[in-house]
Amino acid sequence: MNKILYYIITTLCTFIASPVLAQQLVGAWKLTAADKILPNGQRVADYGANPHGIAIFTPDGHYMVEIYSSDRKPFASGDRKKGTPEEYRDAMLTMSCHFGTYEVDTVRNRIRFHIDRSSYPNSDATTRENDFSIKDSQLSWQVPPRPNGDIPVSVFTRIR
């Protein structure tokens, strides 16, 4: 009987909490940290000491995320079509942007990003799930591990 009662209560709480958690995500968020957890467990800055970025989640399920390093270098030529290979490489590796639609799995505390387009072309037309949490006015999520084992972590503060 206790197991049945537990199941009923847990299920009801999930259905009651689901819309609330999803609604808490809606809005605009300013990036406050773009870190990575190294395979040894150490957490370090991934996009410099003062990264810039924003995440926006609409009530109808659309989103956009932009993350930029604090140390981006301008192209010496002043023309985006005349960068050197090193300048293009640096530009690509100092940003992470994507947009599309999203779903919230409130049972597992996960955001499912249906990525339309990304600054990394291999992510175009893919789906990615991230563990996330919202506490007070702070949103954070972890990206699945990179091939080298690093785990990116993004932290945002609510703008409105």
Phi, psi and omega in degrees: 000320180297323179294320179294314179298317178300314180299315180297313180296316179298316179297315179298316180297322179296314180293327179287318184283333186307304181297326182295312181297316179297320179292327178296333181286330183298132177136193181250139185228133178264134179293131176244340177204139173228089186252179171217145175261118181286161180304335178276002179094350180288137178256125182225162177294138181253334182235036178088176185288335184223069182292159179240147177172175182207152171227136179230129178238122181268157180296336181266013171094016175258156181209165167210143179227132176227129178228129180229143176293153177283349187242049179279138182255135177288157177287135182299325182286340184077006182236119183296341179269000182232037177281159175278163176305323179293320179295318178296318179299313180298317180300318182291320185276356180251021176210156173213112184225144172200159178212162179163222177240162182219159173226153178247125173261098186283341178290318182257004183052059181228145171256131176254110179268122171262096190281119175282300179222154184217157174294341174256103188306333180294343179270351179302137176058038177237172175239137179225140176248136179235137168294141179215164174213150173234123177226120185056241181252026181242130177246133175218151175211158175248138177269150175306151183303144174284169179304330180275359178098348177296143177243108178292142178230126178247137181231131182231154173243138183298133174270311175197000000 
